[in-house]
Amino acid sequence: AGLWSTSRDLLKFYKMLMRKGLGENGARILKEETVLNILAKKQAPVGVAYSYSLGLGVEGDSGWFGHGGAWGPN
């Protein structure tokens, strides 16, 4: 159903996205342009205010940021 990872690695990944491609140690992991493309708004599915590529989304006013996952872990 998709990628498998640990919650620790997903946290690192989301933090890297929030820092526009910089890792925890300040090393460039992705180009800023790449991150901006990943986070570019796409057509949102029902119930989600904004949808991004890679299945990421932000829900309504709650500020929820993440992905649903195969088993709905949110």
C-alpha positions as CSV (number, residue, x, y, z in Angstrom):
1,A,0.0,0.0,0.0
2,G,3.0,2.3,0.1
3,L,6.2,3.0,1.9
4,W,7.1,1.6,5.4
5,S,9.1,3.6,7.9
6,T,9.4,4.3,11.6
7,S,7.8,7.2,13.4
8,R,11.3,8.6,14.2
9,D,12.3,8.5,10.5
10,L,9.0,10.1,9.4
11,L,9.6,12.9,12.0
12,K,13.0,13.5,10.5
13,F,11.5,13.6,7.0
14,Y,8.8,16.1,8.0
15,K,11.3,18.3,9.8
16,M,13.5,18.2,6.7
17,L,10.5,19.4,4.6
18,M,9.7,22.2,7.1
19,R,13.4,23.3,6.8
20,K,13.1,23.3,3.0
21,G,15.5,20.4,2.4
22,L,18.0,20.8,5.3
23,G,18.6,17.8,7.6
24,E,19.0,17.9,11.3
25,N,22.7,18.5,11.1
26,G,22.2,21.4,8.5
27,A,23.3,19.2,5.5
28,R,21.3,19.8,2.3
29,I,19.3,16.6,1.6
30,L,16.9,18.0,-1.1
31,K,17.1,21.1,-3.1
32,E,14.8,23.8,-1.9
33,E,13.1,23.9,-5.3
34,T,12.4,20.1,-4.9
35,V,10.8,20.6,-1.5
36,L,8.7,23.5,-2.8
37,N,7.5,21.2,-5.6
38,I,6.6,18.5,-3.2
39,L,4.7,20.9,-1.0
40,A,2.9,22.6,-4.0
41,K,-0.9,22.5,-3.5
42,K,-2.7,19.9,-5.6
43,Q,-6.4,19.1,-5.9
44,A,-7.5,18.1,-2.4
45,P,-9.5,14.9,-1.6
46,V,-12.8,15.3,0.2
47,G,-12.4,16.3,3.8
48,V,-8.9,17.7,3.4
49,A,-8.4,21.4,2.9
50,Y,-5.1,21.2,1.0
51,S,-3.4,18.2,-0.6
52,Y,0.2,18.0,-1.6
53,S,2.2,15.5,-3.7
54,L,3.5,12.3,-2.0
55,G,0.1,12.0,-0.3
56,L,0.9,14.8,2.2
57,G,-1.9,17.1,3.3
58,V,-3.0,19.8,5.7
59,E,-6.5,19.5,7.2
60,G,-8.7,22.5,7.8
61,D,-7.9,24.9,10.6
62,S,-6.4,22.2,12.8
63,G,-3.0,22.5,11.2
64,W,-2.8,18.7,10.8
65,F,0.2,18.0,8.5
66,G,1.0,14.5,7.4
67,H,-0.4,11.6,5.5
68,G,-3.1,9.1,6.2
69,G,-1.2,5.9,5.6
70,A,-2.5,2.5,4.6
71,W,-4.1,1.7,8.0
72,G,-5.2,5.3,8.7
73,P,-2.6,6.2,11.4
74,N,-2.6,9.9,10.5
